[in-house]
């Protein structure tokens, strides 16, 4: 089963470093950072899986 989660991706720049932050209003606690949008999305997928698994183990549906 797949769960669709909308991501909000923000571009951040500190000094000369550019990076991207992915968050979601659909899944509380989801925050991921990557050097590229693709990397931020991949990390967000991994974080979402962990959060959803924790929710299932604790009988809590975060989505």
C-alpha positions, 0 to 999 in steps of 0.5 A, spaced: 500 500 500 502 506 498 500 513 502 501 519 498 504 525 502 504 532 499 511 535 500 513 542 501 520 544 498 524 550 500 530 552 497 535 555 502 542 559 501 547 560 507 553 563 505 555 560 498 551 553 500 544 551 497 540 546 500 533 544 500 528 543 506 522 538 505 516 538 510 509 536 510 503 538 513 500 531 511 505 528 516 507 531 522 514 531 524 516 530 517 523 534 515 528 532 510 534 536 508 538 535 501 543 538 497 538 537 491 531 537 490 531 530 488 535 528 494 531 532 499 525 528 496 528 521 497 530 523 504 523 525 505 520 518 503 525 514 508 523 519 513 515 518 512 516 510 512 519 511 519 514 515 521 508 511 518 511 505 521 512 508 528 505 510 527 502 503 526 506 500 531 503 505 536 496 504 533 496 512 531 494 514 524 499 520 523 496 521 515 
